[in-house]
Every structure is written in C-alpha cells, then in structure tokens.
Amino acid sequence: MSHRFGELWSVQLGDRDEVRLVVTGDFYHTLYNDNVLTAHVEATDLAHALTAFVVDVGEGRAAMIDRISTVAAVRLKGKVGDLSEAQLDAVRGMLGTIFPIPR
C-alpha cells in the first residue's frame, strides 16, 4: 500500500482500528519503508483539550500534530481521507514549530 503525507488511514492496532494522519515525509519514507509516522486523531473536543497543535480533519475529528507515533506499514488497512491544501499548510507549520529544522 502506498501512503503519503497528509492522508488519513485506518490502522489496525491490536483488537481495535484507529484513524491516523500520515505525517511521514519523503526522506523518512525512503529510509524506513516498513514504518509510517502518524499523528493521533481523536474527537475534536478531546484533541483541543489535550493540545494546541490541532488540525480539524472532518467528521468531528482532529489530528493532534504533537502526538506522533510510529506504526508498522503492514498495519495500514485503508485510506479514509485526504487533507485540503490549507490543512496541509497548517500541519507543515505546526511540524516546523515542534521540530525546527535549520535551513
């Protein structure tokens, strides 16, 4: 399965499924094709209560951009959505704030 930055995927974690936002960049994807960096997705009100780094992903859910974990690529079950360009820009900006990379 091919996954890209900014896509929402259903992920099998033990006996439950969760929706996660793929935040893996091309560099990481090239080096670690067996793993995917994902931002946790929760109900919008819960996400806002837990962090300020939140992007609405629709259907009453929001991705918490500062809650990132690695998921084995084989656990990706299927793509369930994409972010708009404005949402992608917001995610990039938040990632840049959390993980500053000198240029």
Buried (B, 14 or more C-beta within 10 A) or exposed (E): EEBEBBBBBBBBEEEEEBBBBBBBEEEBBEEEEEBBBBBBBBEBEEBBEBBEBBBBBBEEBBBBBBBBEEBEBEBBEEBBBEBEEEBBEBBBEBBEEEEEEEE
